[in-house]
Amino acid sequence: MSVHPALHIDCLKRLPPSKRLLADAAMSDHRTLKDLQLVRMHVLAAPQSQRKLMLPVLYFNINPSEVPDMDVFDVETESQANAVAAAHGCIERAIDAIRSLYALDLPAGIGIDLWPRVWPWFRFLFLYQHQNPTGNSAIDQRFCVDFLMLAGGLADHKETSDLITATPCFWFMLGRTWHCVPAIPDPHRRILAFNELRYFIVNKKLLESTNLEELLDGAGGTWSDLAHLVYMCHILSMDVLTPKNENVMDSSEIYFFHSGIMFLILVDPTLEDPQKQSPTLSHLGEALLSHGILSVLRNGMLALIKTAESSAVPALYACFNVLTVFFVTNSGCAKLPEAITDGLLTTLILCARSHFGQDVHGQLGIYFKQLLSAAAIDYRVLSALDAFWPDIDQLTDDPAFKPSGLVHESWKAFRSLVDERLQLLHEFHRSNTSFRACDNLDCYSLGTKHEFRRCSGCRSSYYCSPACQIADWRDGGHREACDSCGTLLLSERNNNNFNAQQRSFLRVLVHHDYQKERFTLQLKQVVFKAKRIMFSSPEWLSISSRAAASHGRMGIDVVYLGRSAGSTCLVVPLRSSSSVIHDKLAMLANELPSGLPLDTEWDPHAVADEIESILRHDGANVVEIR
C-alpha cells in the first residue's frame, strides 16, 4: 500500500551525507534511544527543508508491530530480562519519535498514514502508564502534551480529523488526558495543550455515536467529574480569571474562555437560550452549579469588559446567556442571594458602564426589568441587596453609567422598586411581629402568632383554642382538607423552600401591595364578582367554601409570583375583624346591572366614588391581616 510521499524512504537520499548516517543509524536493527535523540536534535536545529527529510526515520520508529505485549512486564524471571529491556527500548524510541513528529510542520494529509501507526502506541502508553504508575505527575503531564500536540496537529486535515475522532476509545483517552492539562506548570505548554484539547471538545463529532459517553467516562464517569474539569481547565486555568482588578484578557485568553462556554453549549444546548430553558437544570447544569460556575462566569465578564479586543463581544454575549439560563432555573434562582453578595450587581453595572455596554444592553435589561425585579419579592434577595445598597451610588453616579440609554432607564425603575421594598424590609425587621386569625370561621379572634396553635397535620391552619380546632375539624371542613392543605396556602409545605421568616415577610409584602392597590382591587372585585378562578383541588375547594362560610371576614387573594425560575400561584387570604366592608361592597355589586360591556350599563365613575366612600368611612374601623 502506498504511503504519503514525505514518508517514502527515498527522501533520505536527499540528506547531506552526515545526516544520512544519523538516519541510517536510527533505522538499523541495533538502533538505540541515543540514535533517535540525535535525529531529534537535527529536526529541531535543521532548516525546514531538511527537517521533513527525516520523516521516514520517525515513521519507521512508530511501527505498531513493535508495540510490546503487556504480559512481558508481568514476568520477573531473569530469562525475561532481555525481553523487558528490548520492550523499554522500543517504548523510549517511539516516544522520542512522537515528540519529533509534532515539532515538525507536517505536510497536509500525512496524518492519514501517521495516525494508524501512532494510535496503537498512544493506547499502549496510556495502559502502560496506568498499570505501572510512577507517582511522577510530570510524566503524566508529558504524555498529555505528547498526545494532544500530535493528535491536534494531525487533525488540521479534515479527512485525518474524521479518522481520529472515529477511533474507538479516542474520546475516553481525551477525557483522561484532560485531567492533566490544568496541572501543567509551564503556562506556554499549558496553553498549547489546551488549544489542541479545545479543537476536539468544540467539535460536533463529540455528539456522534457514543463519543460523549466515552469522554464522560474518561473524565471520571459522572457529570460532576466533567463539570470539575470545565471549572479547572477551561476557565480557572486561565490566569486572567483570578479575582484581581488588573486582569485583562488578551485575544488568546478570550478565545480559550469563549471555547469553554461553547463546549458547555455543545454538550447541553439548553444552556444557550434563557427563553427556552425549563425550570429544571440538566445533570451537567446542576454539576456546574455545585462547582461554582456562577462566580467563574461573573469573573470572566469582569475580565472581558476590561479589554479592547472586539472578540470579547461574542464571548461576553455568550457568558451573559449562560449565566441568565442558570438564574431562570429553580436551582440557580436559589443561588441569586449568594450571587448578589458576591458582586453580581456590581458586575452588571460595570458592564453597562463599559465600552461594550451597548452591545449587551438587551441582556442587562433582562436582569433589571425582569430577573432581578421578579426576585425582589424574596426575603433573602432583598437582604442581600440591603447589604449592597449603601454603596450603590458610587457605581451608578459615574458619568459612564448615565448615557447607557434603555439600560439606565430600566435600572432607575429597578432601583425605585428596591428602595420601596427595602423600606418595607426595614419596617418588617423593626416590628418583627406576625399576626394570625383563628381558622375556625365562627370565631372572630385576631392576634399575634404566639397566641395561636398550629395544626400539626397540615401545618397551615391556626386556632386560638383547642375548642376552635375541634369545632373546625368536626364541622368546618378541615378534616376533609387537612391532608391537602399547604400547596396553595402559604406554608412550609410549599415547594418554594421558604422558611418562617421568608413566609412572614411575603405576607407583609402582599398586604403592603394590597393596601397600595386596594381601591383598584375592590373596583375589580365589584365589577367581576361573578368571575372565579377555576381550581378543582381539594385544598382550593376547602378555601373557597371556607371563604363563603366566613360571613365576609375572609377574602381570597391569589398572588401570582412571576419569578425568574418559573411562576407559581399562592393563596394569601385576607382576614378581617368585621365584614362591614365586604357586606357593603356586595350590596353595591348586587345593585349593578349584570350586562356587558360594563361601561354601557352604568357609570364607572359613580361606582368608583361609592367604593371610595365605603373605604373612607368604614376602613378605619376594620382590622385586616394576612
Secondary structure as the mmCIF struct_conf table of DSSP 4:
data_model
#
loop_
_struct_conf.conf_type_id
_struct_conf.id
_struct_conf.beg_label_comp_id
_struct_conf.beg_label_asym_id
_struct_conf.beg_label_seq_id
_struct_conf.end_label_comp_id
_struct_conf.end_label_asym_id
_struct_conf.end_label_seq_id
HELX_RH_3T_P HELX_RH_3T_P1 PRO A 5 LEU A 7
BEND BEND1 HIS A 8 HIS A 8
HELX_RH_3T_P HELX_RH_3T_P2 ILE A 9 ARG A 14
BEND BEND2 LEU A 15 LEU A 15
HELX_RH_AL_P HELX_RH_AL_P1 PRO A 17 ALA A 26
TURN_TY1_P TURN_TY1_P1 MET A 27 MET A 27
BEND BEND3 SER A 28 SER A 28
TURN_TY1_P TURN_TY1_P2 ASP A 29 HIS A 30
HELX_RH_AL_P HELX_RH_AL_P2 LEU A 33 ALA A 45
BEND BEND4 ALA A 46 ALA A 46
HELX_RH_AL_P HELX_RH_AL_P3 GLN A 48 ARG A 51
HELX_RH_3T_P HELX_RH_3T_P3 LYS A 52 MET A 54
HELX_RH_AL_P HELX_RH_AL_P4 LEU A 55 PHE A 60
TURN_TY1_P TURN_TY1_P3 ASN A 61 ILE A 62
HELX_RH_3T_P HELX_RH_3T_P4 PRO A 64 GLU A 66
HELX_LH_PP_P HELX_LH_PP_P1 VAL A 67 ASP A 69
HELX_RH_3T_P HELX_RH_3T_P5 MET A 70 ASP A 74
HELX_RH_3T_P HELX_RH_3T_P6 GLU A 78 GLN A 80
HELX_RH_AL_P HELX_RH_AL_P5 ALA A 81 LEU A 101
TURN_TY1_P TURN_TY1_P4 TYR A 102 ALA A 103
BEND BEND5 LEU A 104 LEU A 104
HELX_LH_PP_P HELX_LH_PP_P2 LEU A 106 PRO A 107
TURN_TY1_P TURN_TY1_P5 ALA A 108 ILE A 110
HELX_RH_AL_P HELX_RH_AL_P6 GLY A 111 GLN A 131
BEND BEND6 ASN A 132 ASN A 132
BEND BEND7 GLY A 135 GLY A 135
HELX_RH_AL_P HELX_RH_AL_P7 SER A 137 LEU A 154
TURN_TY1_P TURN_TY1_P6 ALA A 155 ASP A 156
BEND BEND8 HIS A 157 HIS A 157
HELX_RH_AL_P HELX_RH_AL_P8 LYS A 158 THR A 165
TURN_TY1_P TURN_TY1_P7 ALA A 166 ALA A 166
BEND BEND9 THR A 167 THR A 167
TURN_TY1_P TURN_TY1_P8 PRO A 168 CYS A 169
HELX_RH_AL_P HELX_RH_AL_P9 PHE A 170 TRP A 178
TURN_TY1_P TURN_TY1_P9 HIS A 179 CYS A 180
HELX_RH_3T_P HELX_RH_3T_P7 VAL A 181 ALA A 183
BEND BEND10 PRO A 185 ASP A 186
HELX_RH_AL_P HELX_RH_AL_P10 PRO A 187 ILE A 201
TURN_TY1_P TURN_TY1_P10 VAL A 202 VAL A 202
BEND BEND11 ASN A 203 ASN A 203
HELX_RH_3T_P HELX_RH_3T_P8 LYS A 204 LEU A 207
BEND BEND12 GLU A 208 GLU A 208
TURN_TY1_P TURN_TY1_P11 SER A 209 THR A 210
HELX_RH_AL_P HELX_RH_AL_P11 ASN A 211 ALA A 219
TURN_TY1_P TURN_TY1_P12 GLY A 220 GLY A 220
BEND BEND13 GLY A 221 THR A 222
HELX_RH_AL_P HELX_RH_AL_P12 TRP A 223 LEU A 229
HELX_RH_PI_P HELX_RH_PI_P1 VAL A 230 LEU A 236
TURN_TY1_P TURN_TY1_P13 SER A 237 SER A 237
BEND BEND14 MET A 238 MET A 238
HELX_RH_3T_P HELX_RH_3T_P9 ASP A 239 LEU A 241
BEND BEND15 THR A 242 PRO A 243
TURN_TY1_P TURN_TY1_P14 ASN A 245 GLU A 246
HELX_RH_AL_P HELX_RH_AL_P13 SER A 251 VAL A 267
HELX_RH_3T_P HELX_RH_3T_P10 PRO A 269 LEU A 271
BEND BEND16 GLU A 272 GLU A 272
HELX_RH_3T_P HELX_RH_3T_P11 PRO A 274 LYS A 276
BEND BEND17 PRO A 279 THR A 280
HELX_RH_AL_P HELX_RH_AL_P14 HIS A 283 SER A 290
TURN_TY1_P TURN_TY1_P15 HIS A 291 GLY A 292
HELX_RH_AL_P HELX_RH_AL_P15 ILE A 293 LEU A 304
TURN_TY1_P TURN_TY1_P16 ILE A 305 LYS A 306
TURN_TY1_P TURN_TY1_P17 SER A 310 SER A 311
HELX_RH_AL_P HELX_RH_AL_P16 ALA A 312 PHE A 327
TURN_TY1_P TURN_TY1_P18 VAL A 328 VAL A 328
BEND BEND18 THR A 329 THR A 329
HELX_RH_AL_P HELX_RH_AL_P17 ASN A 330 ALA A 334
TURN_TY1_P TURN_TY1_P19 LYS A 335 LYS A 335
HELX_RH_AL_P HELX_RH_AL_P18 LEU A 336 ASP A 342
TURN_TY1_P TURN_TY1_P20 GLY A 343 GLY A 343
HELX_RH_AL_P HELX_RH_AL_P19 LEU A 344 ARG A 353
BEND BEND19 SER A 354 SER A 354
TURN_TY1_P TURN_TY1_P21 HIS A 355 PHE A 356
HELX_RH_3T_P HELX_RH_3T_P12 GLY A 357 VAL A 360
HELX_RH_AL_P HELX_RH_AL_P20 HIS A 361 GLY A 365
HELX_RH_PI_P HELX_RH_PI_P2 ILE A 366 LEU A 371
HELX_RH_AL_P HELX_RH_AL_P21 LEU A 372 ALA A 375
TURN_TY1_P TURN_TY1_P22 ALA A 376 ILE A 377
HELX_RH_AL_P HELX_RH_AL_P22 TYR A 379 PHE A 388
HELX_RH_3T_P HELX_RH_3T_P13 TRP A 389 ASP A 391
HELX_RH_AL_P HELX_RH_AL_P23 ILE A 392 THR A 396
TURN_TY1_P TURN_TY1_P23 ASP A 397 ASP A 397
BEND BEND20 ASP A 398 ASP A 398
TURN_TY1_P TURN_TY1_P24 PRO A 399 PRO A 403
TURN_TY1_P TURN_TY1_P25 GLY A 405 GLY A 405
HELX_RH_AL_P HELX_RH_AL_P24 LEU A 406 SER A 431
STRN STRN1 PHE A 435 ALA A 437
BEND BEND21 ASP A 439 ASN A 440
TURN_TY1_P TURN_TY1_P26 LEU A 441 ASP A 442
STRN STRN2 LEU A 446 THR A 448
HELX_RH_3T_P HELX_RH_3T_P14 LYS A 449 GLU A 451
BEND BEND22 PHE A 452 PHE A 452
STRN STRN3 ARG A 453 ARG A 454
TURN_TY1_P TURN_TY1_P27 SER A 456 CYS A 458
BEND BEND23 ARG A 459 ARG A 459
STRN STRN4 TYR A 462 TYR A 463
BEND BEND24 CYS A 464 SER A 465
HELX_RH_AL_P HELX_RH_AL_P25 PRO A 466 ASP A 475
BEND BEND25 GLY A 476 GLY A 477
HELX_RH_AL_P HELX_RH_AL_P26 HIS A 478 ALA A 481
HELX_RH_3T_P HELX_RH_3T_P15 CYS A 482 SER A 484
TURN_TY1_P TURN_TY1_P28 CYS A 485 GLY A 486
BEND BEND26 THR A 487 LEU A 488
STRN STRN5 LEU A 489 LEU A 489
BEND BEND27 LEU A 490 SER A 491
TURN_TY1_P TURN_TY1_P29 GLU A 492 ARG A 493
BEND BEND28 ASN A 494 ASN A 494
TURN_TY1_P TURN_TY1_P30 ASN A 495 ASN A 496
HELX_RH_AL_P HELX_RH_AL_P27 ALA A 500 LYS A 516
TURN_TY1_P TURN_TY1_P31 GLU A 517 GLU A 517
HELX_RH_AL_P HELX_RH_AL_P28 ARG A 518 VAL A 527
TURN_TY1_P TURN_TY1_P32 PHE A 528 ALA A 530
BEND BEND29 SER A 537 SER A 537
HELX_RH_AL_P HELX_RH_AL_P29 PRO A 538 ALA A 548
TURN_TY1_P TURN_TY1_P33 ALA A 549 GLY A 552
BEND BEND30 ARG A 553 ARG A 553
STRN STRN6 MET A 554 GLY A 555
STRN STRN7 VAL A 558 ARG A 563
TURN_TY1_P TURN_TY1_P34 SER A 564 ALA A 565
STRN STRN8 GLY A 566 VAL A 571
STRN STRN9 LEU A 574 SER A 576
BEND BEND31 SER A 577 SER A 577
BEND BEND32 SER A 579 SER A 579
HELX_RH_AL_P HELX_RH_AL_P30 VAL A 580 GLU A 591
BEND BEND33 LEU A 592 LEU A 592
BEND BEND34 LEU A 596 PRO A 597
HELX_RH_3T_P HELX_RH_3T_P16 LEU A 598 THR A 600
TURN_TY1_P TURN_TY1_P35 GLU A 601 GLU A 601
BEND BEND35 TRP A 602 TRP A 602
HELX_RH_AL_P HELX_RH_AL_P31 PRO A 604 ASP A 618
HELX_RH_3T_P HELX_RH_3T_P17 GLY A 619 ASN A 621
STRN STRN10 GLU A 624 ILE A 625
#
